[in-house]
């Protein structure tokens, strides 16, 4: 299952440009935005080819799992 924003409409997390270490001042954290989109697809496994996105998605998924939002997602 593809997330709503993919291919030419994709949403880059920006971690390759050091966004990984930045704090958002407004809105939702980018890692939570992307992991929420992934959870909404109801997929059991989230996959990415980007090592930076992997870190961002893993962090977001860990948070959502601690909140019991995503229990069956890997």
GROMACS elastic network, one bead per residue, 0.5 to 0.9 nm:
[ bonds ]
;  ai    aj funct       b0    kb
    1    38     6  0.87707   500
    1    41     6  0.63284   500
    1    42     6  0.82905   500
    1    43     6  0.67503   500
    2     5     6  0.79954   500
    2     6     6  0.68619   500
    2    38     6  0.80738   500
    2    41     6  0.73194   500
    3     6     6  0.61019   500
    3    10     6  0.88044   500
    3    34     6  0.86333   500
    3    37     6  0.60433   500
    3    38     6  0.59492   500
    3    40     6  0.81285   500
    3    41     6  0.65274   500
    4     9     6  0.83979   500
    4    10     6  0.82654   500
    4    37     6  0.73109   500
    4    38     6  0.88758   500
    4    41     6  0.87111   500
    5     8     6  0.81710   500
    5     9     6  0.52233   500
    5    11     6  0.60930   500
    5    37     6  0.84990   500
    6     9     6  0.52095   500
    6    11     6  0.69859   500
    7    10     6  0.52417   500
    7    11     6  0.89042   500
   11    14     6  0.87157   500
   11    34     6  0.79640   500
   12    15     6  0.81194   500
   12    30     6  0.88620   500
   12    53     6  0.81019   500
   13    16     6  0.80937   500
   13    17     6  0.89958   500
   13    19     6  0.74441   500
   13    20     6  0.81759   500
   13    30     6  0.60514   500
   13    31     6  0.69308   500
   13    34     6  0.78243   500
   13    52     6  0.80617   500
   13    53     6  0.64737   500
   13    56     6  0.74331   500
   14    17     6  0.53210   500
   14    18     6  0.68350   500
   14    19     6  0.51894   500
   14    20     6  0.71771   500
   14    30     6  0.86273   500
   14    52     6  0.81427   500
   14    53     6  0.82921   500
   15    18     6  0.50579   500
   15    21     6  0.79215   500
   15    52     6  0.54337   500
   15    53     6  0.68772   500
   15    55     6  0.85405   500
   15    56     6  0.74036   500
   16    19     6  0.70517   500
   16    20     6  0.76554   500
   16    51     6  0.87422   500
   16    52     6  0.59555   500
   16    53     6  0.84360   500
   17    20     6  0.78728   500
   18    21     6  0.59522   500
   18    22     6  0.72361   500
   19    22     6  0.50312   500
   19    23     6  0.80515   500
   20    23     6  0.83066   500
   20    31     6  0.89421   500
   20    52     6  0.80988   500
   20    55     6  0.85812   500
   20    56     6  0.72019   500
   23    29     6  0.78227   500
   24    27     6  0.70733   500
   24    28     6  0.73151   500
   24    29     6  0.60591   500
   24    30     6  0.81279   500
   25    28     6  0.87740   500
   25    29     6  0.89419   500
   26    29     6  0.85041   500
   27    30     6  0.88493   500
   28    31     6  0.85159   500
   28    32     6  0.69414   500
   28    33     6  0.64042   500
   29    32     6  0.53903   500
   29    33     6  0.62259   500
   29    34     6  0.88478   500
   29    60     6  0.88067   500
   30    34     6  0.62128   500
   30    35     6  0.85341   500
   30    56     6  0.80834   500
   30    60     6  0.86506   500
   31    34     6  0.53556   500
   31    35     6  0.61145   500
   31    36     6  0.84740   500
   31    53     6  0.83212   500
   31    55     6  0.88840   500
   31    56     6  0.51227   500
   31    57     6  0.56998   500
   31    58     6  0.84073   500
   31    59     6  0.70693   500
   31    60     6  0.50902   500
   31    61     6  0.83507   500
   32    35     6  0.50903   500
   32    36     6  0.58322   500
   32    37     6  0.84557   500
   32    56     6  0.84143   500
   32    57     6  0.76709   500
   32    59     6  0.83674   500
   32    61     6  0.76318   500
   32    63     6  0.82366   500
   32    64     6  0.79629   500
   33    36     6  0.53079   500
   33    37     6  0.64009   500
   33    38     6  0.88234   500
   33    60     6  0.83628   500
   34    37     6  0.51205   500
   34    38     6  0.62744   500
   34    39     6  0.86967   500
   34    56     6  0.86025   500
   34    57     6  0.70273   500
   34    60     6  0.80170   500
   35    39     6  0.60517   500
   35    40     6  0.84961   500
   35    46     6  0.85710   500
   35    56     6  0.85887   500
   35    57     6  0.57888   500
   35    58     6  0.84186   500
   35    60     6  0.58606   500
   35    61     6  0.61164   500
   35    64     6  0.82397   500
   36    39     6  0.50500   500
   36    40     6  0.61143   500
   36    41     6  0.88865   500
   36    60     6  0.83415   500
   36    61     6  0.84317   500
   36    64     6  0.83352   500
   37    40     6  0.51289   500
   37    41     6  0.67749   500
   38    41     6  0.54637   500
   38    42     6  0.73951   500
   38    43     6  0.72489   500
   38    46     6  0.67942   500
   39    42     6  0.54637   500
   39    43     6  0.66478   500
   39    44     6  0.83589   500
   39    46     6  0.83291   500
   39    61     6  0.87969   500
   39    69     6  0.86442   500
   39    70     6  0.68409   500
   39    73     6  0.75218   500
   40    43     6  0.78828   500
   41    44     6  0.89714   500
   42    45     6  0.89625   500
   42    73     6  0.84386   500
   43    46     6  0.69283   500
   43    72     6  0.88853   500
   43    73     6  0.71021   500
   43    74     6  0.89794   500
   44    72     6  0.61883   500
   44    74     6  0.61739   500
   45    72     6  0.85334   500
   45    73     6  0.55454   500
   46    57     6  0.83084   500
   46    73     6  0.72604   500
   46    74     6  0.62409   500
   47    54     6  0.79424   500
   47    74     6  0.89103   500
   48    51     6  0.77063   500
   48    53     6  0.67645   500
   48    54     6  0.62599   500
   48    57     6  0.87980   500
   49    52     6  0.89593   500
   49    53     6  0.78647   500
   49    54     6  0.76967   500
   50    53     6  0.52396   500
   50    54     6  0.61931   500
   50    55     6  0.89171   500
   51    55     6  0.65483   500
   51    56     6  0.88665   500
   52    55     6  0.52990   500
   52    56     6  0.63956   500
   52    57     6  0.86238   500
   53    57     6  0.58126   500
   53    58     6  0.82285   500
   54    57     6  0.51935   500
   54    58     6  0.58908   500
   54    59     6  0.84935   500
   55    58     6  0.51501   500
   55    59     6  0.61782   500
   55    60     6  0.86242   500
   56    59     6  0.52746   500
   56    60     6  0.62341   500
   56    61     6  0.85702   500
   57    60     6  0.50432   500
   57    61     6  0.58878   500
   57    62     6  0.84091   500
   58    61     6  0.50773   500
   58    62     6  0.60248   500
   58    63     6  0.86294   500
   58    74     6  0.89715   500
   59    62     6  0.51725   500
   59    63     6  0.64097   500
   59    64     6  0.88015   500
   60    63     6  0.51951   500
   60    64     6  0.62585   500
   60    65     6  0.85930   500
   61    64     6  0.50193   500
   61    65     6  0.59490   500
   61    66     6  0.84680   500
   61    70     6  0.72865   500
   61    73     6  0.81092   500
   61    74     6  0.82721   500
   62    65     6  0.51378   500
   62    66     6  0.61987   500
   62    67     6  0.87069   500
   62    70     6  0.87986   500
   63    66     6  0.51215   500
   63    67     6  0.63773   500
   63    68     6  0.87368   500
   63    69     6  0.88024   500
   64    68     6  0.62271   500
   64    69     6  0.51979   500
   64    70     6  0.56911   500
   64    71     6  0.83258   500
   65    69     6  0.57085   500
   65    71     6  0.56776   500
   65    72     6  0.87230   500
   65    73     6  0.84007   500
   66    69     6  0.76497   500
   66    70     6  0.83221   500
   66    71     6  0.86956   500
   67    70     6  0.78110   500
   68    71     6  0.59084   500
   70    73     6  0.59023   500
   70    74     6  0.89791   500
   71    74     6  0.86136   500
